[in-house]
Amino acid sequence: MVNTNIFDICMAEPDPRTEQYLQSPLQMEHACDLLIASELFQFHSQRMTRILCDDTLKATDPHEQLILYGVLLAYGRRKASFLRDQKRWQPLLPLLMDNVLVSVDPDVEDTFSGASSGGSGYQRAVAVPIEAMLRTLSVRLLYEVCRVQKMTMKDLGPENFSDSFIDYLFDLIEQTRHMQDETFNYSVIKLIVALNEQFMVAALHSHEENGGGKHNHGDHKTENDNRVLQVLMARRGSSMTFGENMIFMLNRASRSPEDLCMQLLVLKLLYLLFRTEGMSEYFYTNDLCVLVDVFLREIGNIDEDNESLRHTYLRVLHPLLMKTQLRSMPYKRAQIVHTLESLIENESIRDIDPTTKRLVLRCLSGDWCVQFRKKSSDTPRRVDSPALSVTSILSDPQSINSPTTTTRPDRSNSIRGKNYKGHRSAENLLDMGNGMSRRPSEQKTSRGGHFEGLRQPSADSTTSLPRIVTASTSAATSSVPKPRHRAGSMDTEATTAAFSTLTT
């Protein structure tokens, strides 16, 4: 028979040794994972989660609450369906927010959060208040719930997420900005961006249900309903750490599923800020330059499995370039154009996602990139230098014995004429051999003898050139050597000019 209270097994009564043996989040997570992996949880998970939630509502001892929150978080991260149960979590949210509002000394809390890094394995001999542990777990639980649930405007009402609570979250970021370990600071930022998405989605659905369409006034109404944005606008001069660390998180994000989700949430808030009047210049210019570097790196490196993430980056890139300080300050514009064009080039040999193409063209529609696109399209493409070939020498037999003033066809207006390589097929050689044999002065040269002169290991070898000339001019009557001009020689002036245009 299953025990009616899971904590009759774990701890019969609050034990102060909890602080001694569970001093870091890593130790707490390990203990909770062992409990979830037990047979009790494996075979009776539904009943155990119900007991957990009931005990959380009734628990008053902070040590017991600490274990409860840890188990709820560990199980919820394994099964998102548990976190999506709004009826189960609705009465728990106020308890979690009360723990977040508890004031804790940042220096003391840094001891608890810093131990999770495990970099040096060193633990400070400082007693960490249980309130600091509860606040950290409560912030993480709130983020996980806001990340997976789909709340309505009623669920997000002031009775649940008040303006004062949201304002306090921004205060927490400023208060903990000097902590050695940024884990808690980043956790609060993730909670804010998750709340922002909840307001964005809820306001959009509410507007659609009221019969609104996709008009500008609807977008304006959505922004007014977003209390995260309203609070940030009211304190935009005193919440610069929030913007700085948000960009820093985006820059350090990995390819893990958790970080990919975080990137999407941060990008949605950036999109909203760049498009909101009065907030488009919220970030420092240097931070915007860092953001451009992040965009250039991520847009080109995202794999095809995360195409939606690339689309989000492209959607945010357009207002970033057109609405912020970057609209008048050129920063890596040539690289931006090159990166964007690389996403949609070679459409004839590879599939281009239509959404990607549409978003790229929208980013390239601004006046800032016209000069770079025109320059890249007008610059002549450099081709390989033409090699000396048998055909270039034998194409005109008179070019060998003609004086230095031999008239050459004018190819100055043809790019192909400057760099064109003669074709080396046997048919062309045969035709040229026939053409030379028809000349009166070359009747004595047999076709076989002609090809014997051509059968050299390499037509471009300098050692084979005298033999080729001997084979093709055996009937010449003049014994005075004359200077030879290679008809296929490279136009040095034209090539130098083309190279200079490529390097500018």
ABEGO torsion letter per residue (X at the ends): XBBABAAAAABABBBAAAAAABABAAAAAAAAAAAAABAAAAAAAAAAAAAAAAAAAABABAAAAAAAAAAAAAAAAABAAAAABAAAAAAAAAAAAAAAABBBBAAAAAAAAAAAAGAAGBBBBBBBBAAAAAAAAAAAAAAAAAAABBBBAAAABAAABBAAAAAAAAAAAAAAAABABAAAAAAAAAAAAAAAAAAAAAAAAAAAAAGBBBBAAAAAAAAAABAAAAAAAAAAAAAAAAAAAAAAAAAABBABAAAAAAAAAAAAAAAAAAABBGAAAABBAAAAAAAAAAAAAAAAABBAAAAAAAAAAAAAAAAAAAABAAAABBBGAAAAAAAAAAAABGAAABBBBAAAAAAAAAAAABAAAAAAAAAAAABBBBBBBBBBBAAAAAABAAAAABBAABBBBBAAABAAAAABBBBABAAAAAAAAAAAAABAAAAABBAAAAAAAABBABAABAAAAAAAAAAAAAABABABBBBBBBAABBBAAAAAAAAAAAAX
